[in-house]
Amino acid sequence: MKKGIIADEISSDLETSFRKMRERGYAYAELHNVFAKSIETLDAAEVREVKRLLQKYDLKVSNISSTIFFLCPLYDTDEVSLFNDAFCAVRGDLDTHLSWLENACRIAGELGCGYIRLFPFRFPDNRKGPYGTEADMERIVSAMKRASDIAEAFPVTLVVENCPYSHLPKGQMTLEMVRRVNRDNVRLLYDPANSYRAVRENVPEAYLGWTLQKEARELAAEVRHMHVKDYHYDPAVQSKPFLHVPSGSGDLPYEEIFRIFDDSGFSGVCSLEPEAGEEGALLSMDWMNGLTAFF
């Protein structure tokens, strides 16, 4: 397995992020917020500047962490909003998002990256869960097939992230979706912490039975990229009981999960997404550096 980090977790300044990655021995950068824009919206000149900085610091891009399908209503009547103004994201209907996917594919080619992150559609503000129902799944699968058709013209694999703000927050749910899509260029981006913090009331009962360890074992063959962050659950904080903490200092059993993936032959990048500020990002990088049995 390889270690990496989402660059804007370290700093909003790309060169600062790249320099600190190199100082700590990281070779794989995942790109999301770049120049205060979501990566899939960069123009040709901006892509050339990213490429220049990658070459300067001898870094590879592990994943184009796009926001395609995140702020895209799954149903025409759905109203979706952004939970964090600092999270750059594209908006619009399905066709608009698919046009951004074409640009993301071109960017991936320019930067020598084989993966693009997609979301399984933000859950709406005006419709209560549970989400990921059979009707929801059918619509998501249909959209992913259209995305697959676009990506087929490029040497790129689409990796769908289980996101707690989406219709498919659990890894078991994105696994079911990928199996139904049944395309070689649609696989999984697994985030075990997202599964851990998924709101139970939003998840159909059929998807509530797996432990994180079972989920890791079942998903491993379909995963091409992983996000690594950590939470500490504190029920006393009733508004948001899942507290972001530096990776390795929370509740997630990462050594068990990494062992499962290592034993499965997973050779992709485990990309830190601490969401714990710059200091938390650097502490997370130091923690991962200490896991020499895996990286």
C-alpha positions in Angstrom: 0.0 0.0 0.0 1.0 3.6 -0.6 0.5 6.6 1.7 -0.8 10.0 0.5 -2.8 13.0 1.6 -5.4 15.4 0.1 -3.2 18.5 -0.5 -5.6 21.1 0.7 -5.8 19.4 4.1 -2.3 20.8 4.8 -2.7 24.3 3.3 -4.9 26.2 0.9 -1.7 27.1 -0.9 -0.7 24.3 -3.2 3.0 24.8 -3.2 3.1 24.9 0.6 1.2 21.6 0.7 3.5 20.0 -1.7 6.6 21.2 0.1 5.4 19.9 3.5 4.4 16.6 1.8 7.9 16.1 0.6 9.4 17.1 4.0 7.5 14.2 5.5 8.3 11.7 2.8 4.9 11.6 1.0 4.9 11.0 -2.8 1.1 10.9 -3.6 -1.1 14.0 -3.6 -4.8 13.9 -4.0 -6.3 17.1 -5.5 -9.6 18.6 -4.5 -9.6 22.3 -3.6 -7.0 23.9 -5.9 -6.6 27.6 -6.4 -9.9 28.1 -4.4 -11.7 25.9 -7.0 -12.9 22.3 -7.2 -10.3 20.4 -9.3 -12.6 19.5 -12.2 -13.2 23.2 -13.0 -9.5 24.1 -13.6 -8.7 25.6 -17.0 -5.7 24.7 -19.1 -3.3 27.3 -17.7 -4.2 26.3 -14.1 -3.6 22.6 -14.9 -0.2 23.5 -16.4 0.7 25.3 -13.1 -0.3 22.2 -11.1 1.8 20.1 -13.3 4.8 22.4 -12.9 4.5 22.2 -9.1 4.1 18.4 -9.2 7.3 18.1 -11.2 9.1 20.6 -8.9 8.4 18.5 -5.9 8.5 15.1 -7.6 5.0 14.2 -6.7 2.3 12.0 -8.3 -1.4 12.6 -8.3 -3.3 9.7 -6.6 -6.8 10.8 -7.3 -8.7 13.7 -9.0 -11.1 14.3 -6.0 -13.9 15.9 -8.0 -17.3 16.9 -6.6 -19.2 15.4 -9.5 -22.8 14.3 -8.5 -22.4 15.8 -5.0 -24.6 18.9 -5.4 -26.6 17.3 -8.1 -30.3 16.6 -7.2 -31.1 12.9 -7.6 -34.8 13.9 -8.2 -36.0 17.0 -9.9 -37.8 18.1 -6.7 -34.8 17.6 -4.4 -33.1 20.7 -2.9 -29.5 20.2 -2.0 -27.1 22.6 -0.2 -23.5 22.8 0.9 -22.7 21.9 4.5 -19.4 23.8 4.5 -18.7 26.9 2.4 -15.0 26.1 2.4 -15.7 22.9 0.5 -15.5 23.9 -3.2 -18.1 22.0 -5.3 -19.8 22.3 -8.7 -23.6 22.7 -8.9 -26.2 21.9 -11.5 -28.3 19.2 -13.0 -27.1 15.8 -14.2 -26.0 17.0 -17.7 -24.0 19.8 -16.1 -22.2 17.4 -13.8 -21.4 15.0 -16.7 -19.9 17.9 -18.7 -17.6 18.6 -15.7 -16.7 14.9 -15.7 -15.4 15.3 -19.3 -13.1 18.1 -18.1 -12.0 16.0 -15.1 -11.0 13.2 -17.4 -8.9 15.6 -19.5 -7.3 17.0 -16.3 -6.5 13.4 -15.1 -4.8 12.7 -18.4 -2.7 15.8 -18.2 -1.6 15.0 -14.6 -1.0 11.3 -15.2 -3.7 10.2 -12.8 -5.9 7.1 -13.3 -8.7 7.8 -10.8 -11.5 10.3 -10.5 -13.7 10.5 -7.4 -17.5 10.7 -7.8 -20.3 11.0 -5.2 -23.5 9.0 -4.9 -25.6 12.2 -4.8 -26.1 14.5 -1.8 -29.2 13.7 0.2 -31.8 16.5 0.0 -32.8 19.1 2.5 -36.5 18.7 1.7 -36.9 14.9 1.8 -36.4 12.7 4.8 -34.6 9.4 4.8 -33.9 6.7 4.8 -31.9 7.2 1.6 -30.4 4.6 -0.7 -33.8 2.9 -1.2 -34.4 0.7 -4.2 -35.8 3.7 -6.2 -32.7 5.8 -5.2 -30.3 3.0 -6.2 -31.8 2.6 -9.6 -31.4 6.3 -10.4 -27.8 6.4 -9.0 -26.9 3.3 -11.1 -28.3 4.9 -14.2 -26.3 8.1 -13.7 -23.1 6.1 -13.0 -23.5 4.2 -16.2 -23.7 7.5 -18.1 -20.6 8.6 -16.3 -18.9 5.3 -17.2 -19.7 5.9 -20.9 -17.9 9.2 -20.8 -14.9 7.8 -18.9 -14.5 5.0 -21.3 -12.9 7.3 -23.9 -10.1 8.0 -21.4 -7.7 5.7 -19.5 -9.4 6.5 -16.2 -11.4 4.7 -13.5 -14.2 6.3 -11.6 -14.1 5.7 -7.9 -17.3 6.3 -5.9 -17.0 7.4 -2.3 -19.4 6.3 0.5 -20.2 9.7 1.9 -22.3 10.4 5.0 -23.9 13.4 3.3 -25.0 11.3 0.4 -27.7 8.6 -0.5 -25.0 5.9 0.0 -23.1 6.6 3.2 -22.1 3.0 3.9 -19.4 1.0 2.0 -21.9 -1.9 1.8 -24.2 0.4 -0.1 -21.6 1.7 -2.6 -20.5 -1.9 -3.1 -24.1 -2.9 -4.1 -24.2 0.1 -6.4 -20.9 -0.8 -8.2 -22.0 -4.4 -8.6 -25.2 -3.2 -10.3 -23.3 -0.9 -12.6 -21.1 -3.8 -13.5 -18.6 -1.8 -15.5 -14.8 -2.2 -15.3 -14.2 1.5 -15.0 -16.5 2.1 -12.0 -15.0 1.0 -8.7 -14.9 2.1 -5.0 -13.3 4.8 -3.0 -13.6 3.5 0.5 -13.8 5.8 3.6 -14.3 3.6 6.7 -14.7 6.7 8.9 -17.7 7.8 6.7 -19.3 4.4 7.3 -18.7 4.8 11.0 -20.4 8.2 11.3 -23.3 7.5 8.9 -26.6 8.7 10.5 -28.4 5.4 11.2 -31.8 7.0 10.6 -30.7 7.8 7.0 -29.7 4.2 6.3 -32.1 1.4 5.3 -32.1 -1.4 7.9 -30.6 -3.9 5.4 -27.3 -2.0 5.4 -26.9 -1.7 9.2 -25.5 -5.1 10.0 -21.8 -5.1 9.0 -18.9 -4.1 11.3 -16.2 -2.0 9.8 -13.9 -5.1 9.7 -16.5 -7.1 7.7 -17.1 -4.2 5.4 -13.4 -3.9 4.7 -13.1 -7.6 3.9 -16.2 -7.6 1.6 -15.1 -4.4 -0.2 -11.4 -4.9 -0.6 -11.5 -6.5 -4.0 -13.4 -3.5 -5.5 -11.6 -0.7 -3.8 -9.0 1.3 -5.8 -8.5 4.2 -3.4 -9.0 4.9 0.3 -9.6 7.9 2.5 -8.3 7.9 6.0 -9.7 10.2 8.7 -10.7 9.6 12.3 -13.5 10.5 14.7 -14.1 10.3 18.4 -17.7 9.8 19.3 -18.8 11.9 22.3 -22.6 11.6 23.0 -22.3 14.7 25.3 -22.0 16.8 22.2 -25.5 16.3 21.0 -25.5 18.6 18.0 -22.4 16.9 16.4 -21.2 13.9 18.5 -18.7 12.7 15.9 -15.7 14.9 16.6 -12.8 15.1 14.0 -9.5 14.2 15.6 -6.1 13.6 14.0 -5.9 10.2 12.3 -4.9 7.4 14.6 -6.2 9.1 17.7 -9.9 8.3 17.4 -12.2 5.4 17.4 -11.5 3.8 14.0 -9.6 0.4 14.1 -7.2 1.4 11.3 -4.5 -1.2 12.0 -7.1 -3.9 11.6 -8.5 -2.3 8.5 -5.0 -1.8 7.0 -4.1 -5.4 7.8 -7.3 -6.6 5.9 -6.4 -4.6 2.9 -2.8 -5.5 3.0 -3.6 -9.2 3.2 -6.0 -8.8 0.2 -3.2 -7.5 -2.0 -4.5 -3.9 -2.1 -1.7 -1.8 -3.7 -3.5 1.6 -4.0 -3.1 4.8 -2.1 -4.4 5.4 1.4 -5.0 9.1 1.3 -5.2 11.1 4.5 -8.3 13.4 4.9 -8.0 14.4 8.5 -10.3 17.4 8.5 -8.6 18.5 11.6 -6.8 21.7 10.5 -3.1 22.0 9.4 -1.7 20.9 12.8 -4.0 17.8 12.7 -3.0 17.1 9.2 0.7 17.1 10.1 0.1 14.9 13.2 -1.9 12.5 11.0 1.0 12.3 8.5 3.4 11.6 11.3 1.1 8.8 12.6 0.9 7.2 9.1 4.7 7.4 8.8 4.9 5.3 11.9 2.9 2.5 10.4 5.9 0.9 8.8 4.3 -2.5 8.6 1.9 -1.2 6.0 3.6 1.7 4.2 
